[in-house]
């Protein structure tokens, strides 16, 4: 790996691994390197990792999903056979690992929003950019969903932004379906709950595409506000944030809610006016947001339907 890529700084610590900025020594191209640990007792790549890679390869043909450029399997005994500089005795000692090589984009949506909120030049994100980023996000999510893949951990940190071109791409298509979303990352970093759907917080085990659309709604509101909509610091607090704004869900609004695994008795809050929480959004924007933040996952708008919402009528869709 060291021969092929010059490792530069760490750019992200995803839930599932560290990501480094690196330079391809042969071409000078900047890339993002993600090391995937291979938990296994013998040689070879576990089938779960192979499934993930083929999924990523398939999905990354969309413009709105970060492109997987190559996969490098290093430290396994075969690499000694193909690499004349590789000492077989050394290679036997090394743990095999898999490097996923992605295209590099210069920032993520969290940093991008922060740069508009603080520092020398605080300013709103232009409404036309919020609209364009949301459309691109819905397009990427619709692409995943049409291939039967849920992201399940959409958040501003794993949406990459090309500032010059105004492009947004989904990254960290995690380990889509294979694993549950953990509370701590593998490096013990606390995983954010701010974008987590209420059915997940209440202990649903049957996830649907609607969990991603809840996250999209939270991200939409955050772009408009430059501040998170539901910044909870525990699963309980996260639910209280949601209930205080949208009203405590009832059996009427969300049949079956009170028999969910982690349901408790909560204060009974009335729904607040959503428009007041996102003052920069017009009526169409608030309507679309309200459809993304429906309690009942079956009532929540799909990514495909969201793209046809009147909020996007003023967007020139031909550029996408
Ligand atoms: C693929 C998977 C995860 C990431 C990729 C590519 N690129 C990332 S995270 C990234 C993060 C930044 S720049 C590129 S940051 O400096 O804005 N955190």
Boltz pocket constraint, residues with backbone or C-beta under 6 A from the ligand:
constraints:
  - pocket:
      binder: B
      contacts: [[A, 10], [A, 11], [A, 12], [A, 14], [A, 19], [A, 32], [A, 34], [A, 66], [A, 102], [A, 103], [A, 104], [A, 105], [A, 106], [A, 107], [A, 108], [A, 111], [A, 157], [A, 160], [A, 171], [A, 172]]
      max_distance: 6.0
